[in-house]
């Protein structure tokens, strides 16, 4: 109720975006001018008094050029950020009172794309890495459905007996090229990387990592379980996918993996998650509904 009262109007949402974009006061992106005129009512832009450059508070955010009211975007971001198990497009459609399912689906996917910060830092020090399969669905014989598996990879920081930051990605295959590329994209060189004994991980030593392959017999005779943090993340991911979304199509699976990573890494700070989803902490290239469909094709 407090959130809805604070952002009850379009003007309140725009004032919040203005304050987030220029916390120290307006500064023109072209000339550095500090004075801004009144907002143009039709185009919803502010104009610098010195050079006349116009700036929109939604530029670079998931709401860029949107025709959907900002109040709905704010409420959607709040629900996605604070609803612990996540929210499906059907649930979001009902909560927002949107008539068309495609609009809710598009909003949710735009919010998911904002979950990946382009400048995010790599995992450090000690990391567990493993590969696993996630089943999709395809038509089988006799009209029955059977699983279609997608190979994925997980990397999670070791924080004592607990888990630190997480990374997930789909893989083309389990070759050294794919696995080495995943570790290189997610983990800082020099880190200690624990994996299983699959030969594909043998490239890690040559990529500048301290590689520690573990036999699946680890965990016996009082030893620590075999890659416990990675396996716990995989188990939680599969339970979350089934419980919240029921299924994830292979072409959009990476977006769901990004959402799970986002929730895991920001589980203690929902307000920061809300600002990140709106795109207030970074800059994202605008993307349309058709582009989302085409990229997955």
Secondary structure, 3 states (H helix, E strand, C coil): CHHHHHCCCHHHHHHHHHHHHCCCCCCCCCCCCCCECCCECCCCEEEECCCCCEECCCCCCCCCCCCCCHHHHHHHHHHHHHCCCCCCHHHHHHHHCCCCHHHHHHHHHHHHHCCCCCCCCCECCEEEEEEEEEEEEEECHHHCEEEEEEEEEEEEEEECCEEEEEEEEECCCCCHHHHHHHHHHHECCCCEEEEECCHHHHHHHHHCCEEEEECCCCCCCCCCCCCHHHHHHHHHHHHHHHHHHCCCCHHHHHHHHHHHHHHHHCCCCHHHHHHHHHCCCCCCCCCCHHHHHHHHC
